[in-house]
Amino acid sequence: MSVRRVMGTEVEYGISVQGQPTANPMLASTQVVNAWANADLRARRARWDFEEESPLRDARGFELNRDVADSSLLTDEDLGLANVILTNGARLYVDHAHPEYSTPECTGPLDAVLWDKAGEQVMRRAAALASELPQSPAILLYKNNVDNKGASYGAHENYLMDRSTPFGEIVQHLIPFFVTRQAVCGAGRVGRRQDGSEAGFQISQRADYFEVEVGLETTLKRPLVNTRDEPHADPNKYRRLHVIIGDANLSEVSTFLKLGTTSLVLGMIEDRATLPELALERPVRELREVSYDATLRHLLTLKDGRRMTPVQVQWEYLEHARKHIEHTMGSDVDPETTDVLDRWGSVLDRLEADPMSCRQELDWVAKLSLLESYRDRDGLAWDHPKLQLVDLQYADVREERGLYHRLVRLGRMRRLVDDADVAAAVTDPPADTRAYFRGRCLAQYPEQVAAASWDSVIFDLPGRESLQRIPTLEPLRGTREHVGALLDRCDSAEELFAALTGP
């Protein structure tokens, strides 16, 4: 078992127009995405292909009737909103009232961190470009999840899994893990309850917004485990686990552990490994109780009557992962898996002893440390509006204004990727997934790529009456090793298409 699998993130960014509190966020989001498209000539023509999407298919074995589905679920409808495919294989688009960046497919948590960080760069530049338009006020973006007026927007994760894995087992083992995972990857928030009306600090930005254990919804009655069954790959072999419960992280260590630990737990479930029996008595309620206790001393009640802290629950998953990897891999463990295990254990050790000792690694601890310094200096109560401004400024994507970025400059946040690699990832796709083929085609043949999606690239070729689709249903094909030399020698899309489809 390894931490490595096909994975990625989708982050909706908070948006505001400076000096215009009533500005239309959908219009502002459209300006941001179109600003990037207009600056990158290769992004202008190719549209997103919705034809193969199926957002109403449920992993429990049915498909929701379209007539009764909430409009937020109909992500397969082309509403004419700004939608750009990037040469790095990512997607940049307007999702309801927010600009969203979906990473290209990556094969491990470290690459996912890298292309997630590239998304921050894309958003930062796009907002700056939109703000430079004549008579346009500054558009500000925040990598966060709440507006403190009752609304929340998502930071989702995606993991490719073996289709044969029973979905019930996924649910059973993921719910206690997700309820307690926030101790490692929460983003921190000033205010409690959905509208922030209760004074205080909490670990997670999203905890207040979940209402049920399992379900298809993503914006109403949000579930701890989402059942959308839309693999964007061969449906007979794969399922895509669509995780909606995480926070938007700026800390690279938080993102790395969020993705890496989840991948390990999924690997144990796929392998039918022995996993701890940790079923919770009231998971949705416990999600909030854990979030509200920054000391991490809250005792969760299990169905069997035991009581455990969130860190103790996480330790159970870690110890089982260590034992399973030792049993299945011996000493032949890849470095990335070893790194996840080591960092996971180190963080849990220190969270038990003193959570503040993790302030250089975990978002919620770094934010709480900043807030406490303001509280101590100025004698501020938790309901003071200045603290909500500090919370917001932590998430500001502008490097010169964001408090997270200030901590990075001061050497007070640990990095896992360097700036040169992030800059390259803005334009270059991962080399080891189908995103390589998608990104190279967009970069090399911008006039001939009519559309693309996760599982296809569609060409408009001279002399052909209809568009030509190249399926990419295998996420680990279309890599640089697989098609790099072919793309290098094909000067035109016609040559490439002939080579791919010829005898």
Residue pairs with C-beta under 8 A, 6 or more apart in sequence:
1 264
1 267
1 268
1 271
1 273
1 324
1 325
1 328
1 329
1 337
2 267
2 329
2 333
2 334
2 336
2 337
3 108
3 109
3 260
3 263
3 264
3 267
3 334
3 336
3 337
3 340
4 107
4 108
4 263
4 334
4 336
4 337
5 107
5 108
5 159
5 160
5 161
5 263
5 266
5 267
6 105
6 106
6 107
6 159
6 160
6 433
6 475
6 476
7 105
7 106
7 107
7 108
7 109
7 112
7 157
7 158
7 159
7 160
7 259
7 263
8 102
8 103
8 104
8 105
8 106
8 112
8 115
8 157
8 158
9 102
9 103
9 112
9 116
9 119
9 155
9 156
9 157
9 158
9 255
9 259
10 100
10 101
10 102
10 103
10 154
10 155
10 156
10 157
10 158
11 100
11 101
11 102
11 116
11 119
11 143
11 154
11 155
11 156
11 248
12 95
12 98
12 99
12 100
12 153
12 154
12 155
12 248
13 98
13 99
13 100
13 101
13 123
13 141
13 142
13 143
13 153
13 248
13 397
14 98
14 141
14 142
14 143
14 144
14 145
14 146
14 147
14 153
14 395
15 25
15 28
15 29
15 32
15 97
15 98
15 99
15 139
15 140
15 141
15 142
16 23
16 25
16 28
16 139
16 140
16 142
17 23
17 28
17 137
17 138
17 139
17 140
18 137
18 138
18 139
18 140
19 137
19 138
20 137
23 137
25 97
25 98
26 81
26 94
26 96
26 97
28 130
28 139
29 82
29 94
29 97
29 98
29 99
30 81
30 82
30 94
31 130
31 133
31 136
31 139
32 99
32 123
32 126
32 127
32 130
32 139
32 141
33 82
33 83
33 84
33 92
33 93
33 94
33 99
33 126
34 82
34 130
35 126
35 127
35 129
35 130
35 133
36 43
36 84
36 92
36 122
36 125
36 126
36 129
37 43
37 44
37 82
37 84
38 44
38 129
39 125
39 129
40 84
40 86
40 87
41 446
42 87
42 442
42 443
42 446
43 84
43 85
43 86
43 87
43 442
43 446
44 446
45 446
45 447
45 449
45 450
46 85
46 442
46 446
46 449
46 450
46 451
46 452
47 78
47 83
47 450
47 451
48 78
48 83
48 85
48 91
48 93
48 451
48 452
48 453
49 451
49 452
49 453
49 456
49 458
50 76
50 77
50 78
50 453
51 453
52 232
52 453
52 455
52 456
53 75
53 76
53 230
53 453
54 63
54 76
54 229
54 230
55 73
55 74
55 75
55 76
55 228
55 230
56 63
56 64
56 65
56 66
56 69
56 73
56 74
56 216
57 63
57 228
57 229
57 230
58 64
58 216
58 227
58 228
58 229
59 167
59 227
59 228
59 229
59 239
60 167
60 214
60 227
64 73
64 216
66 74
70 217
70 219
70 220
72 96
72 217
72 218
72 219
72 220
73 216
73 217
73 218
81 93
81 94
82 93
82 94
83 91
83 92
83 93
83 94
84 91
84 92
84 93
85 91
85 92
85 438
85 442
85 452
86 92
86 122
86 426
86 427
86 439
86 442
87 427
87 428
87 429
87 439
87 440
87 442
87 443
88 104
88 115
88 118
88 425
88 426
88 427
88 428
88 429
88 435
88 439
89 104
89 105
89 429
89 430
89 433
89 435
89 436
89 438
89 439
90 101
90 102
90 103
90 104
90 115
90 118
90 119
90 122
90 435
91 100
91 101
91 102
92 99
92 100
92 101
92 102
92 122
92 126
93 99
93 100
93 102
94 100
96 219
97 153
98 153
99 123
99 126
99 141
101 119
101 122
101 123
103 112
103 115
103 116
103 118
103 119
104 115
104 429
104 430
104 433
104 435
104 438
104 439
105 430
105 433
105 434
105 435
105 454
105 475
106 112
106 114
106 115
106 430
106 433
106 435
107 430
107 432
107 433
107 476
108 260
108 263
108 336
109 255
109 256
109 257
109 259
109 260
109 263
109 336
109 340
110 256
110 336
110 339
110 416
110 417
111 430
112 255
112 259
113 252
113 255
113 256
113 259
113 416
113 417
114 417
114 421
114 422
114 425
115 425
115 430
116 255
117 252
117 417
117 422
117 425
118 422
118 425
118 426
120 143
120 250
120 397
121 422
121 423
121 426
122 426
123 141
123 143
123 397
124 141
124 397
124 398
124 399
127 139
127 140
127 141
127 397
130 136
130 139
131 137
131 138
131 139
140 396
140 398
141 396
141 397
142 392
142 395
142 396
142 397
143 248
143 249
143 250
143 395
143 397
144 187
144 205
144 248
144 391
144 392
144 395
145 152
145 153
145 154
145 155
145 187
145 205
145 206
145 247
145 248
146 152
146 153
146 189
146 196
146 205
146 206
148 191
148 195
148 196
148 388
149 195
149 196
150 194
150 195
152 194
152 205
152 206
152 208
152 209
154 206
154 218
154 244
155 206
155 246
155 247
155 248
155 249
156 218
156 242
156 243
156 244
156 246
157 242
157 243
157 246
157 258
157 259
157 262
158 240
158 241
158 242
158 243
159 240
159 241
159 243
159 262
159 263
159 266
160 231
160 233
160 238
160 239
160 240
160 241
160 475
161 170
161 238
161 239
161 240
161 241
161 266
161 270
162 237
162 238
162 239
162 270
163 231
163 235
163 236
163 237
163 238
163 239
165 239
165 269
165 270
167 227
167 239
169 269
170 225
170 241
170 266
170 269
171 213
171 214
171 225
172 279
173 265
173 268
173 269
173 275
173 278
174 224
174 225
174 265
174 269
175 213
175 224
175 225
175 279
175 280
175 283
176 278
176 279
176 280
176 283
176 300
176 313
177 261
177 262
177 265
177 278
177 313
177 314
177 317
178 224
178 225
178 243
178 245
178 287
179 224
179 280
179 283
179 286
179 287
179 290
179 300
179 310
179 313
180 290
180 300
180 310
180 311
180 313
180 314
181 246
181 258
181 261
181 262
181 314
182 203
182 204
182 207
182 247
182 287
182 290
182 291
182 310
182 364
183 203
183 290
183 296
183 310
183 311
183 314
183 351
184 254
184 257
184 258
184 261
184 314
184 344
184 347
184 348
184 351
184 362
185 246
185 247
185 249
185 254
185 255
185 257
185 258
185 362
185 363
186 202
186 203
186 204
186 205
186 207
186 247
186 291
186 362
186 363
186 364
187 204
187 205
187 247
187 248
187 249
187 250
187 254
187 363
187 364
187 367
187 395
188 201
188 202
188 203
188 204
188 205
188 363
188 364
188 365
188 366
188 367
188 368
188 391
188 394
189 196
189 201
189 202
189 203
189 204
189 205
189 391
190 196
190 200
190 201
190 371
190 382
190 387
190 388
190 390
190 391
191 197
191 198
191 199
191 200
191 202
191 388
191 391
192 198
192 199
192 200
192 202
192 208
192 292
193 208
194 208
194 209
196 388
199 381
199 382
199 383
200 292
200 382
201 294
201 368
201 371
201 382
202 208
202 291
202 292
202 294
203 290
203 291
203 292
203 293
203 294
203 364
204 247
204 287
204 290
204 291
204 364
205 247
205 248
206 245
206 246
206 247
207 287
207 288
207 290
207 291
208 288
208 291
209 222
210 222
210 223
210 224
210 245
210 284
210 287
211 221
211 222
211 223
211 284
212 221
212 222
212 223
212 224
212 284
213 223
213 224
213 225
213 283
213 284
214 223
214 224
214 225
214 227
215 221
215 222
215 223
215 226
215 227
216 223
216 226
216 227
216 228
217 223
217 226
218 226
218 228
218 244
222 244
222 245
223 244
224 245
224 283
224 284
224 287
226 242
226 243
226 244
228 242
229 239
229 240
230 240
230 242
231 238
231 239
231 240
232 240
232 453
232 454
232 455
233 240
233 454
233 455
233 473
233 474
233 475
234 473
234 474
238 475
241 266
243 262
246 258
247 363
248 395
249 255
249 258
249 363
250 363
250 394
250 395
250 402
250 404
251 361
251 362
251 363
251 366
251 404
251 413
252 413
252 414
252 415
252 416
252 417
253 343
253 347
253 361
253 362
253 414
253 416
254 361
254 362
254 363
256 340
256 343
256 416
257 340
257 343
257 344
257 347
260 336
260 339
260 340
260 343
260 344
261 314
261 317
261 318
261 340
261 344
263 340
264 317
264 321
264 325
264 337
264 340
264 341
265 275
265 317
265 321
267 321
267 324
268 275
268 320
268 321
268 324
269 275
271 324
271 328
273 320
273 324
274 320
274 324
275 317
275 320
276 316
276 317
276 320
277 304
278 302
278 308
278 313
278 316
279 302
279 303
279 304
280 286
280 300
280 301
280 302
280 303
281 301
281 302
281 303
282 301
286 300
286 301
289 298
289 300
290 296
290 298
290 300
290 310
292 298
294 355
294 364
294 368
295 355
296 309
296 310
296 311
296 351
296 352
296 355
297 309
298 309
298 310
299 307
299 308
299 309
300 307
300 308
300 309
300 310
300 313
301 307
302 308
308 316
309 352
311 348
311 351
311 352
314 344
314 348
315 348
318 341
318 344
318 345
318 348
321 341
322 341
325 333
325 337
325 341
347 358
347 361
347 362
350 357
350 358
351 358
355 365
355 368
356 365
356 368
356 369
358 365
359 365
359 366
359 368
359 369
359 412
360 366
360 412
360 413
360 414
361 413
361 414
363 404
366 394
366 404
366 407
366 412
366 413
367 391
367 394
370 390
370 394
370 403
370 407
371 387
371 390
371 391
374 380
374 386
374 387
374 390
375 381
375 382
375 387
378 386
380 386
380 387
390 403
393 401
393 402
393 403
394 402
394 403
394 404
395 402
395 404
396 402
396 403
396 405
398 405
399 405
404 413
407 413
408 415
427 443
428 439
429 435
429 436
429 438
429 439
429 440
430 436
431 479
431 480
431 481
431 484
432 476
432 479
432 480
432 481
433 475
433 476
433 478
433 479
434 472
434 474
434 475
434 476
434 477
434 478
434 479
435 478
436 478
436 479
436 480
436 483
436 484
437 457
437 472
437 478
437 479
437 482
437 483
437 487
438 452
438 457
438 472
438 478
440 483
440 484
440 487
441 449
441 452
441 457
441 487
441 493
441 496
442 449
442 452
444 487
445 459
445 492
445 493
445 496
448 459
448 460
448 461
448 492
448 493
448 494
449 457
449 458
449 459
449 460
449 493
450 458
450 459
450 460
450 467
451 457
451 458
451 467
452 458
454 472
455 471
455 472
455 473
456 469
456 470
456 471
456 472
457 469
457 470
457 472
458 467
458 468
458 469
458 470
459 467
459 468
459 469
459 470
459 493
459 497
460 467
460 468
461 468
461 493
461 494
461 497
462 494
468 497
468 501
470 497
470 500
470 501
472 478
486 496
486 499
486 500
487 496
490 496
490 499
